[in-house]
Amino acid sequence: MKKNNCSFGDVVGTTSIGERGQIVIPKEARDTLKIKTGDKFLVVIHYGKMILVREDEMRSMIKNITKHLK
């Protein structure tokens, strides 16, 4: 595994669902993506896959996509 230099498709660990439905994101993934305690994510289901998108990144993408609509 590459340290702090992940590209699309790199495996950075495994995880499981806890009793309360919580998922632990592996440390290497958190470090690589600079995820910290309190970060918020949108949970998107797309073609049977779950995608987590940082809330602030989604807001920025929506702002960029819709800026010409004003």
C-alpha atoms as a printed R data frame, in Angstrom:
   type eleno elety resid chain resno       x      y       z
1  ATOM     1    CA   MET     A     1   0.000  0.000   0.000
2  ATOM     2    CA   LYS     A     2   1.176  3.498  -0.804
3  ATOM     3    CA   LYS     A     3   1.413  5.900   2.110
4  ATOM     4    CA   ASN     A     4  -0.445  9.227   1.679
5  ATOM     5    CA   ASN     A     5  -0.317  8.984  -2.111
6  ATOM     6    CA   CYS     A     6  -3.505  7.130  -3.094
7  ATOM     7    CA   SER     A     7  -4.913  7.191  -6.576
8  ATOM     8    CA   PHE     A     8  -8.221  5.861  -7.835
9  ATOM     9    CA   GLY     A     9  -8.656  2.271  -6.770
10 ATOM    10    CA   ASP     A    10  -5.947  1.896  -4.112
11 ATOM    11    CA   VAL     A    11  -6.915 -0.375  -1.215
12 ATOM    12    CA   VAL     A    12  -6.112  1.305   2.101
13 ATOM    13    CA   GLY     A    13  -7.615 -1.144   4.570
14 ATOM    14    CA   THR     A    14 -10.807 -2.908   5.545
15 ATOM    15    CA   THR     A    15 -13.642 -2.017   7.869
16 ATOM    16    CA   SER     A    16 -16.919 -3.411   9.162
17 ATOM    17    CA   ILE     A    17 -20.252 -2.126  10.404
18 ATOM    18    CA   GLY     A    18 -20.588 -1.878  14.170
19 ATOM    19    CA   GLU     A    19 -23.713 -2.685  16.187
20 ATOM    20    CA   ARG     A    20 -24.910  0.931  15.915
21 ATOM    21    CA   GLY     A    21 -24.356  1.060  12.136
22 ATOM    22    CA   GLN     A    22 -21.080  2.956  12.382
23 ATOM    23    CA   ILE     A    23 -18.193  2.501   9.960
24 ATOM    24    CA   VAL     A    24 -14.594  3.175  10.954
25 ATOM    25    CA   ILE     A    25 -12.587  4.730   8.116
26 ATOM    26    CA   PRO     A    26  -9.074  3.229   8.094
27 ATOM    27    CA   LYS     A    27  -6.335  5.571   9.347
28 ATOM    28    CA   GLU     A    28  -4.428  5.538   6.043
29 ATOM    29    CA   ALA     A    29  -7.574  6.696   4.219
30 ATOM    30    CA   ARG     A    30  -8.222  9.418   6.835
31 ATOM    31    CA   ASP     A    31  -4.631 10.622   6.612
32 ATOM    32    CA   THR     A    32  -4.572 10.572   2.804
33 ATOM    33    CA   LEU     A    33  -7.889 12.418   2.506
34 ATOM    34    CA   LYS     A    34  -7.187 14.686   5.497
35 ATOM    35    CA   ILE     A    35 -10.422 13.583   7.222
36 ATOM    36    CA   LYS     A    36 -10.700 14.800  10.792
37 ATOM    37    CA   THR     A    37 -13.130 14.372  13.658
38 ATOM    38    CA   GLY     A    38 -16.343 16.306  13.032
39 ATOM    39    CA   ASP     A    39 -16.120 16.341   9.210
40 ATOM    40    CA   LYS     A    40 -19.568 15.867   7.680
41 ATOM    41    CA   PHE     A    41 -20.339 13.697   4.664
42 ATOM    42    CA   LEU     A    42 -23.269 13.223   2.333
43 ATOM    43    CA   VAL     A    43 -24.159  9.574   1.827
44 ATOM    44    CA   VAL     A    44 -25.094  8.867  -1.792
45 ATOM    45    CA   ILE     A    45 -26.352  5.546  -3.158
46 ATOM    46    CA   HIS     A    46 -25.490  5.191  -6.850
47 ATOM    47    CA   TYR     A    47 -25.964  1.959  -8.818
48 ATOM    48    CA   GLY     A    48 -25.864 -0.129  -5.647
49 ATOM    49    CA   LYS     A    49 -22.710  1.551  -4.326
50 ATOM    50    CA   MET     A    50 -22.416  3.847  -1.314
51 ATOM    51    CA   ILE     A    51 -20.408  7.008  -1.902
52 ATOM    52    CA   LEU     A    52 -19.325  9.384   0.852
53 ATOM    53    CA   VAL     A    53 -18.783 12.986  -0.253
54 ATOM    54    CA   ARG     A    54 -17.522 15.675   2.091
55 ATOM    55    CA   GLU     A    55 -20.295 18.175   2.677
56 ATOM    56    CA   ASP     A    56 -18.066 21.202   2.069
57 ATOM    57    CA   GLU     A    57 -16.769 19.718  -1.189
58 ATOM    58    CA   MET     A    58 -20.321 19.027  -2.382
59 ATOM    59    CA   ARG     A    59 -21.351 22.597  -1.561
60 ATOM    60    CA   SER     A    60 -18.380 23.869  -3.584
61 ATOM    61    CA   MET     A    61 -19.221 21.600  -6.540
62 ATOM    62    CA   ILE     A    62 -22.861 22.732  -6.517
63 ATOM    63    CA   LYS     A    63 -21.786 26.382  -6.323
64 ATOM    64    CA   ASN     A    64 -19.479 25.922  -9.341
65 ATOM    65    CA   ILE     A    65 -22.110 24.043 -11.338
66 ATOM    66    CA   THR     A    66 -24.884 26.573 -10.643
67 ATOM    67    CA   LYS     A    67 -22.936 29.864 -10.716
68 ATOM    68    CA   HIS     A    68 -24.008 30.552 -14.301
69 ATOM    69    CA   LEU     A    69 -27.710 30.193 -13.362
70 ATOM    70    CA   LYS     A    70 -27.848 33.491 -11.451
